[in-house]
Structures are given as structure tokens and as C-alpha cells.
Amino acid sequence: MSEKKPTPLVSRPSGKVCPVCGDRAYSQGGIHPQCAVRQADAARADALKAARKLEVAEAKPSTWRVKKCPKCKKQSHVRCKTCDCGHVYF
């Protein structure tokens, strides 16, 4: 049975619309509580993101891929069996 449902006369219900997400809001301020928190914390979140990016940029490279030779103090790859100076890793 293919019966179509009637189309609504009003396309958008009247009421307050949240300025952050654009959905209908039932709160008195006209904004969802979670959207208000997100909007209030936007500046703090941006500052935290910038601080994290700066921290990552200043971080030392990881040393799990290199090992230091006890004889010449030269760094070589972890899988190397011998150093250029002749030291043999075990």
C-alpha cells in the first residue's frame, strides 16, 4: 500500500533557535546548555590546542630507534649488529 503522508503546513516550528547549533532550543536563554558551555570554553580550548602544538614542536625526538655505542658514543640504528668503530652489540 503506497499512501503518501500529508505534507506539513508549517515547514519549521516556531520557537527559539540555538545560535550555536541551529536546532530548536527549549531553554529560557534560547541556547542549549551544552552549546553554551562549548561556546564559553572555545577560547580556553584554542589556547590549550596551541600550547599542545608548541609542546609537541619542542619535544625531543624519540630515542627508541637509536642506540649509543659505549666506545665512540656514536648513535646507530637499533638493528645494527656492529658499530663503525668495530664494537659488536650483543
Phi and psi restraints in degrees (range 20) as a CNS / XPLOR table:
assign (resid 1 and name C) (resid 2 and name N)
       (resid 2 and name CA) (resid 2 and name C) 1.0 -111.5 20.0 2
assign (resid 2 and name N) (resid 2 and name CA)
       (resid 2 and name C) (resid 3 and name N) 1.0 85.0 20.0 2
assign (resid 2 and name C) (resid 3 and name N)
       (resid 3 and name CA) (resid 3 and name C) 1.0 -108.6 20.0 2
assign (resid 3 and name N) (resid 3 and name CA)
       (resid 3 and name C) (resid 4 and name N) 1.0 131.7 20.0 2
assign (resid 3 and name C) (resid 4 and name N)
       (resid 4 and name CA) (resid 4 and name C) 1.0 -83.7 20.0 2
assign (resid 4 and name N) (resid 4 and name CA)
       (resid 4 and name C) (resid 5 and name N) 1.0 144.6 20.0 2
assign (resid 4 and name C) (resid 5 and name N)
       (resid 5 and name CA) (resid 5 and name C) 1.0 -78.8 20.0 2
assign (resid 5 and name N) (resid 5 and name CA)
       (resid 5 and name C) (resid 6 and name N) 1.0 149.3 20.0 2
assign (resid 5 and name C) (resid 6 and name N)
       (resid 6 and name CA) (resid 6 and name C) 1.0 -68.3 20.0 2
assign (resid 6 and name N) (resid 6 and name CA)
       (resid 6 and name C) (resid 7 and name N) 1.0 145.6 20.0 2
assign (resid 6 and name C) (resid 7 and name N)
       (resid 7 and name CA) (resid 7 and name C) 1.0 -77.7 20.0 2
assign (resid 7 and name N) (resid 7 and name CA)
       (resid 7 and name C) (resid 8 and name N) 1.0 141.8 20.0 2
assign (resid 7 and name C) (resid 8 and name N)
       (resid 8 and name CA) (resid 8 and name C) 1.0 -69.3 20.0 2
assign (resid 8 and name N) (resid 8 and name CA)
       (resid 8 and name C) (resid 9 and name N) 1.0 146.5 20.0 2
assign (resid 8 and name C) (resid 9 and name N)
       (resid 9 and name CA) (resid 9 and name C) 1.0 -74.9 20.0 2
assign (resid 9 and name N) (resid 9 and name CA)
       (resid 9 and name C) (resid 10 and name N) 1.0 -36.9 20.0 2
assign (resid 9 and name C) (resid 10 and name N)
       (resid 10 and name CA) (resid 10 and name C) 1.0 -101.7 20.0 2
assign (resid 10 and name N) (resid 10 and name CA)
       (resid 10 and name C) (resid 11 and name N) 1.0 123.2 20.0 2
assign (resid 10 and name C) (resid 11 and name N)
       (resid 11 and name CA) (resid 11 and name C) 1.0 -77.5 20.0 2
assign (resid 11 and name N) (resid 11 and name CA)
       (resid 11 and name C) (resid 12 and name N) 1.0 -34.3 20.0 2
assign (resid 11 and name C) (resid 12 and name N)
       (resid 12 and name CA) (resid 12 and name C) 1.0 -129.6 20.0 2
assign (resid 12 and name N) (resid 12 and name CA)
       (resid 12 and name C) (resid 13 and name N) 1.0 128.8 20.0 2
assign (resid 12 and name C) (resid 13 and name N)
       (resid 13 and name CA) (resid 13 and name C) 1.0 -67.1 20.0 2
assign (resid 13 and name N) (resid 13 and name CA)
       (resid 13 and name C) (resid 14 and name N) 1.0 145.5 20.0 2
assign (resid 13 and name C) (resid 14 and name N)
       (resid 14 and name CA) (resid 14 and name C) 1.0 -74.9 20.0 2
assign (resid 14 and name N) (resid 14 and name CA)
       (resid 14 and name C) (resid 15 and name N) 1.0 154.4 20.0 2
assign (resid 14 and name C) (resid 15 and name N)
       (resid 15 and name CA) (resid 15 and name C) 1.0 144.0 20.0 2
assign (resid 15 and name N) (resid 15 and name CA)
       (resid 15 and name C) (resid 16 and name N) 1.0 179.3 20.0 2
assign (resid 15 and name C) (resid 16 and name N)
       (resid 16 and name CA) (resid 16 and name C) 1.0 -78.7 20.0 2
assign (resid 16 and name N) (resid 16 and name CA)
       (resid 16 and name C) (resid 17 and name N) 1.0 141.2 20.0 2
assign (resid 16 and name C) (resid 17 and name N)
       (resid 17 and name CA) (resid 17 and name C) 1.0 -111.9 20.0 2
assign (resid 17 and name N) (resid 17 and name CA)
       (resid 17 and name C) (resid 18 and name N) 1.0 132.0 20.0 2
assign (resid 17 and name C) (resid 18 and name N)
       (resid 18 and name CA) (resid 18 and name C) 1.0 -66.5 20.0 2
assign (resid 18 and name N) (resid 18 and name CA)
       (resid 18 and name C) (resid 19 and name N) 1.0 127.3 20.0 2
assign (resid 18 and name C) (resid 19 and name N)
       (resid 19 and name CA) (resid 19 and name C) 1.0 -72.5 20.0 2
assign (resid 19 and name N) (resid 19 and name CA)
       (resid 19 and name C) (resid 20 and name N) 1.0 -16.6 20.0 2
assign (resid 19 and name C) (resid 20 and name N)
       (resid 20 and name CA) (resid 20 and name C) 1.0 -86.7 20.0 2
assign (resid 20 and name N) (resid 20 and name CA)
       (resid 20 and name C) (resid 21 and name N) 1.0 -53.9 20.0 2
assign (resid 20 and name C) (resid 21 and name N)
       (resid 21 and name CA) (resid 21 and name C) 1.0 -101.3 20.0 2
assign (resid 21 and name N) (resid 21 and name CA)
       (resid 21 and name C) (resid 22 and name N) 1.0 -19.2 20.0 2
assign (resid 21 and name C) (resid 22 and name N)
       (resid 22 and name CA) (resid 22 and name C) 1.0 87.0 20.0 2
assign (resid 22 and name N) (resid 22 and name CA)
       (resid 22 and name C) (resid 23 and name N) 1.0 2.3 20.0 2
assign (resid 22 and name C) (resid 23 and name N)
       (resid 23 and name CA) (resid 23 and name C) 1.0 -89.5 20.0 2
assign (resid 23 and name N) (resid 23 and name CA)
       (resid 23 and name C) (resid 24 and name N) 1.0 167.8 20.0 2
assign (resid 23 and name C) (resid 24 and name N)
       (resid 24 and name CA) (resid 24 and name C) 1.0 -71.9 20.0 2
assign (resid 24 and name N) (resid 24 and name CA)
       (resid 24 and name C) (resid 25 and name N) 1.0 133.3 20.0 2
assign (resid 24 and name C) (resid 25 and name N)
       (resid 25 and name CA) (resid 25 and name C) 1.0 -114.7 20.0 2
assign (resid 25 and name N) (resid 25 and name CA)
       (resid 25 and name C) (resid 26 and name N) 1.0 135.6 20.0 2
assign (resid 25 and name C) (resid 26 and name N)
       (resid 26 and name CA) (resid 26 and name C) 1.0 -100.3 20.0 2
assign (resid 26 and name N) (resid 26 and name CA)
       (resid 26 and name C) (resid 27 and name N) 1.0 -3.2 20.0 2
assign (resid 26 and name C) (resid 27 and name N)
       (resid 27 and name CA) (resid 27 and name C) 1.0 -77.3 20.0 2
assign (resid 27 and name N) (resid 27 and name CA)
       (resid 27 and name C) (resid 28 and name N) 1.0 163.4 20.0 2
assign (resid 27 and name C) (resid 28 and name N)
       (resid 28 and name CA) (resid 28 and name C) 1.0 -68.5 20.0 2
assign (resid 28 and name N) (resid 28 and name CA)
       (resid 28 and name C) (resid 29 and name N) 1.0 -34.2 20.0 2
assign (resid 28 and name C) (resid 29 and name N)
       (resid 29 and name CA) (resid 29 and name C) 1.0 -75.2 20.0 2
assign (resid 29 and name N) (resid 29 and name CA)
       (resid 29 and name C) (resid 30 and name N) 1.0 -13.5 20.0 2
assign (resid 29 and name C) (resid 30 and name N)
       (resid 30 and name CA) (resid 30 and name C) 1.0 84.6 20.0 2
assign (resid 30 and name N) (resid 30 and name CA)
       (resid 30 and name C) (resid 31 and name N) 1.0 13.0 20.0 2
assign (resid 30 and name C) (resid 31 and name N)
       (resid 31 and name CA) (resid 31 and name C) 1.0 -138.1 20.0 2
assign (resid 31 and name N) (resid 31 and name CA)
       (resid 31 and name C) (resid 32 and name N) 1.0 141.4 20.0 2
assign (resid 31 and name C) (resid 32 and name N)
       (resid 32 and name CA) (resid 32 and name C) 1.0 -66.0 20.0 2
assign (resid 32 and name N) (resid 32 and name CA)
       (resid 32 and name C) (resid 33 and name N) 1.0 146.0 20.0 2
assign (resid 32 and name C) (resid 33 and name N)
       (resid 33 and name CA) (resid 33 and name C) 1.0 -59.8 20.0 2
assign (resid 33 and name N) (resid 33 and name CA)
       (resid 33 and name C) (resid 34 and name N) 1.0 -41.6 20.0 2
assign (resid 33 and name C) (resid 34 and name N)
       (resid 34 and name CA) (resid 34 and name C) 1.0 -68.2 20.0 2
assign (resid 34 and name N) (resid 34 and name CA)
       (resid 34 and name C) (resid 35 and name N) 1.0 -32.2 20.0 2
assign (resid 34 and name C) (resid 35 and name N)
       (resid 35 and name CA) (resid 35 and name C) 1.0 -71.0 20.0 2
assign (resid 35 and name N) (resid 35 and name CA)
       (resid 35 and name C) (resid 36 and name N) 1.0 -35.9 20.0 2
assign (resid 35 and name C) (resid 36 and name N)
       (resid 36 and name CA) (resid 36 and name C) 1.0 -65.2 20.0 2
assign (resid 36 and name N) (resid 36 and name CA)
       (resid 36 and name C) (resid 37 and name N) 1.0 -40.5 20.0 2
assign (resid 36 and name C) (resid 37 and name N)
       (resid 37 and name CA) (resid 37 and name C) 1.0 -65.1 20.0 2
assign (resid 37 and name N) (resid 37 and name CA)
       (resid 37 and name C) (resid 38 and name N) 1.0 -44.5 20.0 2
assign (resid 37 and name C) (resid 38 and name N)
       (resid 38 and name CA) (resid 38 and name C) 1.0 -61.2 20.0 2
assign (resid 38 and name N) (resid 38 and name CA)
       (resid 38 and name C) (resid 39 and name N) 1.0 -40.4 20.0 2
assign (resid 38 and name C) (resid 39 and name N)
       (resid 39 and name CA) (resid 39 and name C) 1.0 -69.4 20.0 2
assign (resid 39 and name N) (resid 39 and name CA)
       (resid 39 and name C) (resid 40 and name N) 1.0 -38.6 20.0 2
assign (resid 39 and name C) (resid 40 and name N)
       (resid 40 and name CA) (resid 40 and name C) 1.0 -70.7 20.0 2
assign (resid 40 and name N) (resid 40 and name CA)
       (resid 40 and name C) (resid 41 and name N) 1.0 -33.2 20.0 2
assign (resid 40 and name C) (resid 41 and name N)
       (resid 41 and name CA) (resid 41 and name C) 1.0 -90.5 20.0 2
assign (resid 41 and name N) (resid 41 and name CA)
       (resid 41 and name C) (resid 42 and name N) 1.0 3.8 20.0 2
assign (resid 41 and name C) (resid 42 and name N)
       (resid 42 and name CA) (resid 42 and name C) 1.0 -62.1 20.0 2
assign (resid 42 and name N) (resid 42 and name CA)
       (resid 42 and name C) (resid 43 and name N) 1.0 -44.7 20.0 2
assign (resid 42 and name C) (resid 43 and name N)
       (resid 43 and name CA) (resid 43 and name C) 1.0 -65.9 20.0 2
assign (resid 43 and name N) (resid 43 and name CA)
       (resid 43 and name C) (resid 44 and name N) 1.0 -41.4 20.0 2
assign (resid 43 and name C) (resid 44 and name N)
       (resid 44 and name CA) (resid 44 and name C) 1.0 -66.9 20.0 2
assign (resid 44 and name N) (resid 44 and name CA)
       (resid 44 and name C) (resid 45 and name N) 1.0 -39.4 20.0 2
assign (resid 44 and name C) (resid 45 and name N)
       (resid 45 and name CA) (resid 45 and name C) 1.0 -65.7 20.0 2
assign (resid 45 and name N) (resid 45 and name CA)
       (resid 45 and name C) (resid 46 and name N) 1.0 -39.8 20.0 2
assign (resid 45 and name C) (resid 46 and name N)
       (resid 46 and name CA) (resid 46 and name C) 1.0 -64.3 20.0 2
assign (resid 46 and name N) (resid 46 and name CA)
       (resid 46 and name C) (resid 47 and name N) 1.0 -40.0 20.0 2
assign (resid 46 and name C) (resid 47 and name N)
       (resid 47 and name CA) (resid 47 and name C) 1.0 -65.5 20.0 2
assign (resid 47 and name N) (resid 47 and name CA)
       (resid 47 and name C) (resid 48 and name N) 1.0 -38.8 20.0 2
assign (resid 47 and name C) (resid 48 and name N)
       (resid 48 and name CA) (resid 48 and name C) 1.0 -66.9 20.0 2
assign (resid 48 and name N) (resid 48 and name CA)
       (resid 48 and name C) (resid 49 and name N) 1.0 -38.9 20.0 2
assign (resid 48 and name C) (resid 49 and name N)
       (resid 49 and name CA) (resid 49 and name C) 1.0 -64.1 20.0 2
assign (resid 49 and name N) (resid 49 and name CA)
       (resid 49 and name C) (resid 50 and name N) 1.0 -42.5 20.0 2
assign (resid 49 and name C) (resid 50 and name N)
       (resid 50 and name CA) (resid 50 and name C) 1.0 -64.2 20.0 2
assign (resid 50 and name N) (resid 50 and name CA)
       (resid 50 and name C) (resid 51 and name N) 1.0 -39.9 20.0 2
assign (resid 50 and name C) (resid 51 and name N)
       (resid 51 and name CA) (resid 51 and name C) 1.0 -65.6 20.0 2
assign (resid 51 and name N) (resid 51 and name CA)
       (resid 51 and name C) (resid 52 and name N) 1.0 -39.6 20.0 2
assign (resid 51 and name C) (resid 52 and name N)
       (resid 52 and name CA) (resid 52 and name C) 1.0 -65.6 20.0 2
assign (resid 52 and name N) (resid 52 and name CA)
       (resid 52 and name C) (resid 53 and name N) 1.0 -40.5 20.0 2
assign (resid 52 and name C) (resid 53 and name N)
       (resid 53 and name CA) (resid 53 and name C) 1.0 -63.7 20.0 2
assign (resid 53 and name N) (resid 53 and name CA)
       (resid 53 and name C) (resid 54 and name N) 1.0 -40.9 20.0 2
assign (resid 53 and name C) (resid 54 and name N)
       (resid 54 and name CA) (resid 54 and name C) 1.0 -65.6 20.0 2
assign (resid 54 and name N) (resid 54 and name CA)
       (resid 54 and name C) (resid 55 and name N) 1.0 -39.9 20.0 2
assign (resid 54 and name C) (resid 55 and name N)
       (resid 55 and name CA) (resid 55 and name C) 1.0 -64.4 20.0 2
assign (resid 55 and name N) (resid 55 and name CA)
       (resid 55 and name C) (resid 56 and name N) 1.0 -40.3 20.0 2
assign (resid 55 and name C) (resid 56 and name N)
       (resid 56 and name CA) (resid 56 and name C) 1.0 -68.5 20.0 2
assign (resid 56 and name N) (resid 56 and name CA)
       (resid 56 and name C) (resid 57 and name N) 1.0 -38.3 20.0 2
assign (resid 56 and name C) (resid 57 and name N)
       (resid 57 and name CA) (resid 57 and name C) 1.0 -66.7 20.0 2
assign (resid 57 and name N) (resid 57 and name CA)
       (resid 57 and name C) (resid 58 and name N) 1.0 -33.6 20.0 2
assign (resid 57 and name C) (resid 58 and name N)
       (resid 58 and name CA) (resid 58 and name C) 1.0 -88.7 20.0 2
assign (resid 58 and name N) (resid 58 and name CA)
       (resid 58 and name C) (resid 59 and name N) 1.0 -7.2 20.0 2
assign (resid 58 and name C) (resid 59 and name N)
       (resid 59 and name CA) (resid 59 and name C) 1.0 -67.9 20.0 2
assign (resid 59 and name N) (resid 59 and name CA)
       (resid 59 and name C) (resid 60 and name N) 1.0 147.2 20.0 2
assign (resid 59 and name C) (resid 60 and name N)
       (resid 60 and name CA) (resid 60 and name C) 1.0 -72.7 20.0 2
assign (resid 60 and name N) (resid 60 and name CA)
       (resid 60 and name C) (resid 61 and name N) 1.0 148.5 20.0 2
assign (resid 60 and name C) (resid 61 and name N)
       (resid 61 and name CA) (resid 61 and name C) 1.0 -66.0 20.0 2
assign (resid 61 and name N) (resid 61 and name CA)
       (resid 61 and name C) (resid 62 and name N) 1.0 152.6 20.0 2
assign (resid 61 and name C) (resid 62 and name N)
       (resid 62 and name CA) (resid 62 and name C) 1.0 -69.7 20.0 2
assign (resid 62 and name N) (resid 62 and name CA)
       (resid 62 and name C) (resid 63 and name N) 1.0 147.2 20.0 2
assign (resid 62 and name C) (resid 63 and name N)
       (resid 63 and name CA) (resid 63 and name C) 1.0 -108.4 20.0 2
assign (resid 63 and name N) (resid 63 and name CA)
       (resid 63 and name C) (resid 64 and name N) 1.0 12.2 20.0 2
assign (resid 63 and name C) (resid 64 and name N)
       (resid 64 and name CA) (resid 64 and name C) 1.0 -72.9 20.0 2
assign (resid 64 and name N) (resid 64 and name CA)
       (resid 64 and name C) (resid 65 and name N) 1.0 -15.3 20.0 2
assign (resid 64 and name C) (resid 65 and name N)
       (resid 65 and name CA) (resid 65 and name C) 1.0 -93.8 20.0 2
assign (resid 65 and name N) (resid 65 and name CA)
       (resid 65 and name C) (resid 66 and name N) 1.0 -9.2 20.0 2
assign (resid 65 and name C) (resid 66 and name N)
       (resid 66 and name CA) (resid 66 and name C) 1.0 -126.9 20.0 2
assign (resid 66 and name N) (resid 66 and name CA)
       (resid 66 and name C) (resid 67 and name N) 1.0 154.5 20.0 2
assign (resid 66 and name C) (resid 67 and name N)
       (resid 67 and name CA) (resid 67 and name C) 1.0 -134.6 20.0 2
assign (resid 67 and name N) (resid 67 and name CA)
       (resid 67 and name C) (resid 68 and name N) 1.0 152.2 20.0 2
assign (resid 67 and name C) (resid 68 and name N)
       (resid 68 and name CA) (resid 68 and name C) 1.0 -100.0 20.0 2
assign (resid 68 and name N) (resid 68 and name CA)
       (resid 68 and name C) (resid 69 and name N) 1.0 134.0 20.0 2
assign (resid 68 and name C) (resid 69 and name N)
       (resid 69 and name CA) (resid 69 and name C) 1.0 -74.8 20.0 2
assign (resid 69 and name N) (resid 69 and name CA)
       (resid 69 and name C) (resid 70 and name N) 1.0 131.8 20.0 2
assign (resid 69 and name C) (resid 70 and name N)
       (resid 70 and name CA) (resid 70 and name C) 1.0 -71.2 20.0 2
assign (resid 70 and name N) (resid 70 and name CA)
       (resid 70 and name C) (resid 71 and name N) 1.0 -21.4 20.0 2
assign (resid 70 and name C) (resid 71 and name N)
       (resid 71 and name CA) (resid 71 and name C) 1.0 -81.6 20.0 2
assign (resid 71 and name N) (resid 71 and name CA)
       (resid 71 and name C) (resid 72 and name N) 1.0 -59.4 20.0 2
assign (resid 71 and name C) (resid 72 and name N)
       (resid 72 and name CA) (resid 72 and name C) 1.0 -103.1 20.0 2
assign (resid 72 and name N) (resid 72 and name CA)
       (resid 72 and name C) (resid 73 and name N) 1.0 -4.3 20.0 2
assign (resid 72 and name C) (resid 73 and name N)
       (resid 73 and name CA) (resid 73 and name C) 1.0 64.0 20.0 2
assign (resid 73 and name N) (resid 73 and name CA)
       (resid 73 and name C) (resid 74 and name N) 1.0 18.9 20.0 2
assign (resid 73 and name C) (resid 74 and name N)
       (resid 74 and name CA) (resid 74 and name C) 1.0 -83.9 20.0 2
assign (resid 74 and name N) (resid 74 and name CA)
       (resid 74 and name C) (resid 75 and name N) 1.0 143.6 20.0 2
assign (resid 74 and name C) (resid 75 and name N)
       (resid 75 and name CA) (resid 75 and name C) 1.0 -89.9 20.0 2
assign (resid 75 and name N) (resid 75 and name CA)
       (resid 75 and name C) (resid 76 and name N) 1.0 135.4 20.0 2
assign (resid 75 and name C) (resid 76 and name N)
       (resid 76 and name CA) (resid 76 and name C) 1.0 -135.7 20.0 2
assign (resid 76 and name N) (resid 76 and name CA)
       (resid 76 and name C) (resid 77 and name N) 1.0 167.8 20.0 2
assign (resid 76 and name C) (resid 77 and name N)
       (resid 77 and name CA) (resid 77 and name C) 1.0 -66.5 20.0 2
assign (resid 77 and name N) (resid 77 and name CA)
       (resid 77 and name C) (resid 78 and name N) 1.0 153.2 20.0 2
assign (resid 77 and name C) (resid 78 and name N)
       (resid 78 and name CA) (resid 78 and name C) 1.0 -61.8 20.0 2
assign (resid 78 and name N) (resid 78 and name CA)
       (resid 78 and name C) (resid 79 and name N) 1.0 -34.5 20.0 2
assign (resid 78 and name C) (resid 79 and name N)
       (resid 79 and name CA) (resid 79 and name C) 1.0 -83.2 20.0 2
assign (resid 79 and name N) (resid 79 and name CA)
       (resid 79 and name C) (resid 80 and name N) 1.0 -5.6 20.0 2
assign (resid 79 and name C) (resid 80 and name N)
       (resid 80 and name CA) (resid 80 and name C) 1.0 -67.4 20.0 2
assign (resid 80 and name N) (resid 80 and name CA)
       (resid 80 and name C) (resid 81 and name N) 1.0 135.1 20.0 2
assign (resid 80 and name C) (resid 81 and name N)
       (resid 81 and name CA) (resid 81 and name C) 1.0 -87.9 20.0 2
assign (resid 81 and name N) (resid 81 and name CA)
       (resid 81 and name C) (resid 82 and name N) 1.0 -32.6 20.0 2
assign (resid 81 and name C) (resid 82 and name N)
       (resid 82 and name CA) (resid 82 and name C) 1.0 -131.4 20.0 2
assign (resid 82 and name N) (resid 82 and name CA)
       (resid 82 and name C) (resid 83 and name N) 1.0 155.8 20.0 2
assign (resid 82 and name C) (resid 83 and name N)
       (resid 83 and name CA) (resid 83 and name C) 1.0 -94.9 20.0 2
assign (resid 83 and name N) (resid 83 and name CA)
       (resid 83 and name C) (resid 84 and name N) 1.0 165.4 20.0 2
assign (resid 83 and name C) (resid 84 and name N)
       (resid 84 and name CA) (resid 84 and name C) 1.0 -65.2 20.0 2
assign (resid 84 and name N) (resid 84 and name CA)
       (resid 84 and name C) (resid 85 and name N) 1.0 -27.8 20.0 2
assign (resid 84 and name C) (resid 85 and name N)
       (resid 85 and name CA) (resid 85 and name C) 1.0 -78.2 20.0 2
assign (resid 85 and name N) (resid 85 and name CA)
       (resid 85 and name C) (resid 86 and name N) 1.0 -10.4 20.0 2
assign (resid 85 and name C) (resid 86 and name N)
       (resid 86 and name CA) (resid 86 and name C) 1.0 110.2 20.0 2
assign (resid 86 and name N) (resid 86 and name CA)
       (resid 86 and name C) (resid 87 and name N) 1.0 -7.0 20.0 2
assign (resid 86 and name C) (resid 87 and name N)
       (resid 87 and name CA) (resid 87 and name C) 1.0 -68.5 20.0 2
assign (resid 87 and name N) (resid 87 and name CA)
       (resid 87 and name C) (resid 88 and name N) 1.0 135.4 20.0 2
assign (resid 87 and name C) (resid 88 and name N)
       (resid 88 and name CA) (resid 88 and name C) 1.0 -105.1 20.0 2
assign (resid 88 and name N) (resid 88 and name CA)
       (resid 88 and name C) (resid 89 and name N) 1.0 122.5 20.0 2
assign (resid 88 and name C) (resid 89 and name N)
       (resid 89 and name CA) (resid 89 and name C) 1.0 -80.5 20.0 2
assign (resid 89 and name N) (resid 89 and name CA)
       (resid 89 and name C) (resid 90 and name N) 1.0 147.8 20.0 2
